[in-house]
Amino acid sequence: MIKIADLIVALTYDQKTLEDIVAKRLHIEHRRIERISIAKRTVNTRNKQDIHFNMTVLVCVSGDENEVLSMNKDKCISKEIELIYTVPKAIKLKERPVIVGCGPAGMFAALILAQAGARPILLERGLDVDSRKRKILKFWRTGILDTQTNVQFGEGGAGTFSDGKLKIGQKNSRKIKVLSELVLAGAPPEIMYLSKPHIGTDRLQEIVKRIREQVIRLGGEVRFNVTVTEILFKDGQVTGVRFEEKGNYSEVSSDNVVLAIGHSARDTFKSLLNSGVYMEQKPFALGVRIEHSQEMIDKIQYGGFAGHPKLGSADYKMVVHLQNGRGVYTFCMCPGGTVVAATSEENGLTTNGMSEFARDGRNANTALLVTLEKGDFGSEDPLVGCAFQRRIEAAAFAAGGGGYKAPVQRLEDFLQKRKTTAFGDILPTYLPGTEFAELDSFLPEYITNSLRQGIIEMGLWMPGFAYPDALLTGAETRSSSPVRITRGESLEAIGIKGLYPCGEGAGYAGGIISAAVDGVLCAEQILDS
């Protein structure tokens, strides 16, 4: 295969357009082109008068491929090196491996182990994705929270009720494996080449179910409503896990345990620390959600091309570095999405963003976060970040008046430090409901001051972002784990053989793809041990 990078392609392209561009670039006749596939496609918005795609394509030609390559000295034309993932050979471990947590890290650790014939046991404290969806919708409608099954806990993890965006970065064979398995499970094929692919929460719910079914078909076991209360180990070696299921306590023996507990398993963090598992504070971020109309964002990003069917809903990503040393950045931007109640603990309030595959909602939203460092907390306690999150969540709950209603404030009012008394153009999408409150009533001054400075600077980078009627909803506290369960080169926890801290909750990932890849890595270590 021949790879051609940095092709400029009009939004209106079709297959013939691609063939014309490729034939001209390679200096060959059309008849020699046997197949063209897209390897990467990015929207170029630098010139609002000429928005187009930048593409990398893979071309199969008839005849001598090397001859075609030798005729082209263009540095953007090269021989494609195919990335192939090979599942480790099937082995029979002494005991079945146990995976704790069914988010992306746990799911893909289980999938690789199952494909290798290791018959893993996957334990998840929440319910299966269909039951989970019913629990979450009930919470959003009524404010009745299930602390074991919610936006944080349950099959698929926190990412299942989000935008389902996939941060790819530089591709490698493990990322290709993850993307391929997602496509096989029902994800749109274009996630293999889009620069900013997403799946949407509506499709993710079906995908995680199909991955679970594959694990079971291959001899694995998946158990829901099972809360692991203790990791068992002796003489520096994992021996199993203790768990609670329907009020009864049981144990399962294993000399390999993958700890993919997610960033909100605060009770598990505490249990692990008390048991002697080494962990440390990790920098994280905290802030609010900001909502604009999606139509406005489309016009800002695409100008006269807004609404073009090949573009869809526009997104954005910004980061600014303030003079006070802090960073303010957007995170988990959800075009055409909603702000959702994402708490897992009673009398606390935290938000997240969610959108379906179509991204056709009226509003766009993103987290607007301020970076936090160890020195902000005045303690060496590894769990001090969790305690800080809890305090903010309790204060936000109180500011919203209870019932999991979220405190909201117009952007102009926030900048002027005054309470909002009426909505402007932007109406909230958050359920169970909202109450007007000042963000300063539940966020520390150094965070709100940083947010004000960040918003003003972002408005300079993206004119229109600091729209007076944009709506701020708080608090956003769970963007990443405040804890790292420290592991060594073997990916095992410090001093505990066979225990594999994994994914976002353990502090080693920052999204669906990176968490899934970390699960793959941990599975490989088990199979290679």
N, C-alpha and C positions, 0 to 999 in steps of 0.2 A: 504493500500500500504506500502511496505517496501522500505526504502531508503538506498542505498549503495553508500557511498562517496569514493573518491580517488581510483577509479579503474584505473589500468594501462592497456591501450588497444593499440594494434598495429595499425598503420595507415591502414593496409590492412583488418581491421576487417569486418565481416559481421554479420548477425543475429545469426548464429550458434555459432560464436566466443563469442558473448555476452552471449548467453545461457550457454556455457561451463564455462565461467568465473563466472557467477552468481550462477550456480549450485554448483560449487566448493566452492565459498565464503560462501554460505548459508548452505552448507552441506546437500543439498537436491537432489532428483532425478530430471532429466530433465522434466519428465512428470508433475511435480508439478508446473512448470513455465507456467502461463497462458498468461502473457503479460509483456514485458519489454519496457519502454519508457525512453528516455534520458532526464534528467533534466538539465544537464550542461556538456559541452564539451570544454576542453581547450587544446591547443597545448603546449606540454612541450618541450622546445628547450634547456634546460640546458646542455644536452650532445648532441653535434652535430652528434655523432656517433649512437645515439639511440633516435631519435625524435619520440615521441609517443603522444597519447592522454591521458589526465587525465579526467575521467568521474565520474559523479554522475548519477545513474540510479534509476528509480522507478520500483518496481517489484510487480506484482500481482500473488499470489500463490494460489493453491487450498488447501482446508483444513483449519486448524486453523493457522491463521497468527501469533497469539501470541505465539503459540508453536514454530514456526520457530524462532521468535525473542528471545525466552527464551533459545534456543540452542546456540545462538551466542552472546558472550560477547564483540565482536569487537566494539570499540567506533565509527567506521565508519558505523555501521549498526544500523538503528533506524526506528521507525514508522514515516511515512510521515504525516505531518500536512498540509492538503490541504489549499491553499490560495484561497479564493473565494470572489470576489467583488460583492456586492449587490447594484444595482442602487437605490438611494433614492426613496421612494414612490412618485407616481405621485401626484402633487399638483397643485392648481390653484393660482398663484400669483396675486396680485392686478394689476400689470402691467407686460408686457412682459420684461424679462431681455434683455439688449443690451450688445453685446460683440464687442469691438473695436479691430480689428486685426485678421487675419485668418492664423496665424502661428500655431505651435503645441499647444500652450497654449490656444489660442482662439478657435481652432477647437475642442479640447477636452472639454473645458468648454461648448461650444455649444452642443456637442454630448450628454454629461451627462444631461444637462438641457432639451434637446429634448427628451431623453429617459425617463425623469421624467415627461414629459407632459407639460413643461413650455413654449414651443413655442418661443424660443429665436430669437432675431434679430441680425444677424452677419454682421457687416459693415467692408469692406476691401477697402483700398485706391487704391490698384492695381487691375489688371484684373484677371479673371479666369485662371487656370493653363495652358490651351491650348493657349489662347491668350498671356499669359505671356511668354510662351516658344518662340513664334514667335518674340515677342519684344526683348527678350534677345539674340536670335540667330542673329537678325538683328544688334543689338548693337555690338556683337562680330565680325561680318563680316565687318561692315561699320564705327563703332565708333559713330553712331547716338544713343544718350541716351534718353530714356523716364524716367523722374525723378519720375514718379508715379508708373511705372511698370518696374521692373528690378530684379536683383538678391536679393535685400533686400526686395522689396515690391511686393505683389501679393499673390494669393492663395497658401497656404502651407508655407509661410514665407521663411526666408533665408535658412533654412535647406533643402528645396526641391531641391535646386541647390547646393548640396554638395555631400559628400560620402554617406549620409544617415546612418552614424554609430549610433548605439544605445548604450549609456553608461548605463548599467543596475545597477551595484552595487548590494547591498543586495536587494533581491526581497521582495515586499510586495503586498498586494491585488490590490492596485491601479496600480502598474507597470504591474502586470499580466493582469489587465483590458486593459491598453493601448496596450500592446503587442498583446493580443487576438483580439482587434479591428483592429489593423494593419494587422494581418493575415487574418481576415475576409474580409478586404478590398483588399487583394491581395499580402500581404508581404509573403516571403517564410516562411514556418512553422518552419524552424530551428532557427529563431530569438528567439523562446521560450527557447532554451537551449544553444546556442553558447555563449561563454564567451565574444566574441567581435563581435556581430552580426552587419550586415549592410544590407541596402536595395538597395542602389544605386539610383542616381537621376532619371534614366529612369523608375524605378518601382514606386518611390515615387510620380511621377506626376500623375499616374493613381490612386494611393491609396488615395491621398488627394481629388481627384474628387469623389471617391466613398463615402468617409466620408461625404462630402458636400451633396451628393445625399441622404444619410441616414438622415441627419439633416432635409432636406426639406421634405422627406417622413413622418417624425414624427411631422410635423407641424411647423418646424422652417423656417426662412427666411434668405437667404444669398444674400447680395447686394454688387456688385463690383463697382470700380471706384467711391467710396464714401469716401471723406476725412473729417474726424471729425476735426472740427476747435475749438470746445469749449466743455468742460464738464459743464453742467448746474447744479447748486446746490443752495439751499436756506436754511438758518438757520442750516447749517451743515448736510444737507441731499441732496443727488443727486436727481435731478428732470428730467434729460434727457441729450441729447447731441445735439449739433448744428453741421451740416455738409454741405459740398459743394458737389454738384453732377451736373456735366455738366454745370457749371457756375451758378447754382441756389443754394440758401441757404435755408435749411429746418431744422426743429427740430423734434425729436421724444422723447416722454415722457417715463421715466422709473425711478423707484426707486432703481434699481440694474444695475450697469454698470461694466462690466469686462474690464479692461484696459490692453489688451494684444498687445501692440503697437510695440514690437520688439526693438532691440538695436539701430536702425538707424533712429528712428522717431524724429529727432532733433527739427523739427518745433513744434511737439506736446509737447515735453519736455518743450520748451520755453513757449508755450501757457499755459501749466499746471502751471508752476512756476509763471507766471504773474497773473494767476487766484487765487493764494494762496494755491495751492496744495504743501504740504511739500515734499521736496526731498533733497538728499544729495549726495555728491561725493562718488564714490565707486572705490576701486582699480581695475585696469584693466591691460592689457598688449598690447604690440605693437612690431612689428618687420617686418619680411620678410617671403617669401616662399623659401624653398630650394628644388631643384629637383636633383634626382639621376636617373640612369636607374633602372627600376624595376628588371631587371635580376641581377644587382649588389646587390640590397637589398635582393633578394631571396637567393643568395649565402652567403651573410653575415649572414643571420638569420637561414638558413636551411642547409648550407653546402652541402654535397652530396645528401641530400634529396630535394634540390631545383628542382622545376618542378613537384614534386609528385602531382598527380591529387587530392588527398584528402587534400592537404595543400593550394592550390591556391596561390595568390600573398601575399608575406610576408608584415607585417607592423612592426612598432616599436613605442616606446614611451620612452622619456627620459626627465629627469629634473636634473639640476645641480644648486648648491647654491654657488654663487661666494663670494670671500672675501670682495667685495664692498657692500655686503648685498643684492644684487639683485638675483633673480632667472631667469634662462633661461630654457625654456622648449619647447618641441614639442607639437603641438596641431592640431587636425583635420587632422591626417595623411591620405592621400589618395593613397592607392596602385593602380598602373595602371591608374592613373588619370591625370587631367590637372589642370594647374593654370588658374584661370578665373578672368576676369574683374568684379568687384563686387560693383562698386560705385553706389550711388543713387543721387549724386549731380554733377552739371556741373563743369567742370574744376578742378576736384579732382580725385585722383586715389587710389583705394584700391583693394587688391586682396583677393581671397579665393581659396579653393581647391575643386575639384569635381571629382567624378568617378562614373561610371555606375556599375550595379550589377556584371558584369563579371570581373571588375577590370583588363582588358586586354590591357590597354594602355602601351606604351613603357616606360614611366617615372613614378616614385613614387614622391610624393611631400608632404610636411608638412609645417605648419606654424612654424617658429622659433621665439619665443616671449621672450621679456624682461619684467619683472614685473614693474609696476609703482605704486607709492603710492601718497597719498594726498600731501605730502610735496614737490613733484616734480613740482608743478604748482604755488606755491606762492600766492594762492588765496583761499578764502572760497566760492567762487561762485559755486553753485552746478553744473553748466554747463561748468566749466572750462575744464573738460576732453573732452567734445564735441569740444570746440574751439581748443584744442591741436590736436585732431584727424584731424580736418579740415586743420590746418596749415601743418601738415605732408602730407596730401593728396594733397594739392595744390602744395607743393614742389616736391612731387613725379611726379605729372602731368607735371610740368615744366621740371623736369629732363628727363622725357621720350620724351620731344619735342612736347607735345600736341597730340591731336587726340586719347587720352586714350592709347597711347603706353606706355608700362611699362619699367622703367629703370631696367637693368639686369647687373650682374657682376659675373664673375667666382669666385669660392670660393678662389682659390689660390691668385687671384688678390686682392680680398677683404682683405685677411689676410696680404698681402704685401702693402696695401694702394696704389694700382696703378689701372688705368683705364683699362678695358678689351678692347682688339682690335680685338679679334677673338674667336669664340666658340671652345671648345674642343670636347670631346666625347658627351657631353650632350647638346641637342638642346632644346630650350624653347617650351613649349606647349601653352603659353599665346597668346590669341587673344584680341584686334586687331593687335598686333605686339609689338616688343620690340626695345629698343635703349640701347646701352652701356652707362652706367653712374656709377659713384661711389656712393655707398650707403651713404657715408659721406656727399654727397651733399644735401641730403634731410632728413637725420636722425640726431638727436642730438648726440654729441660725446659720452655721457654716455651710449647711446643705442648701438652705433656701437662698442664701446670698450667692452661692456658686451657681445655682440654677438660674437666678436672674441674670448674672453676668453671661452665662452660657447661652441663654436664649437670645440675648442682644447680639452676641457675636455670631450665632447661627443665622440670625436674621440678616446679617451683612453678607454671609456666604450664600444664603438661599433667600433672596428677597421675597417677602410674603410669609415666611415661616412665623415671624413674630406678629401674627394677625391678632388684633385685639380680642376677637370673640373666640379664638381657639380655647379649648377647654382642658384644664389640668385636673386629673383625678389621682388620688393617692390612697395608700402609698404603694410603690413598687419596691418590694424588699427581697424577692426571691430570684433575682436574675442569675445568680450563681451561688455556689457553696461558699460559706465563710470558713470552711474547714478543709484541711488536707490530711487524709489518712496516709501517712508517709510510707512509701515503699521503696525497695531497692532496685537494682538492675534486673533482677529476676521477676520484677513486678509483684513480689510478695511483700506483705507488711513487714516492717522492721522487726526482726527477731521472731517472726512467726511463720514457719514454713507451711506452705499450702493455703495461706490466706491471701487472696488477691483483691485489694481495694481497686475499684474499677469505676470509670465513668465520671460523670459530672459531680455526683455527690461526694466522691472520694477526692475531688479536686484535680482530675486529670482530663477534663473535657469541657467543652463550652457550647454544645449544640448536638443535634441529632446525629450528624455524620461522625463528628469526633468521638462522641460517646459510643456509637456503634463500633467504630474502628478500635477503640480501646477494649471493647468486649471481645472483638476478634483476637487482639493481641493477647489478652489474658487466657483465652481458650487455647491459643497456640502454645503458650507457656506450660499449661497443664498437660497438653498432649506431648510436649517435648521433655517433660520432667521425668 
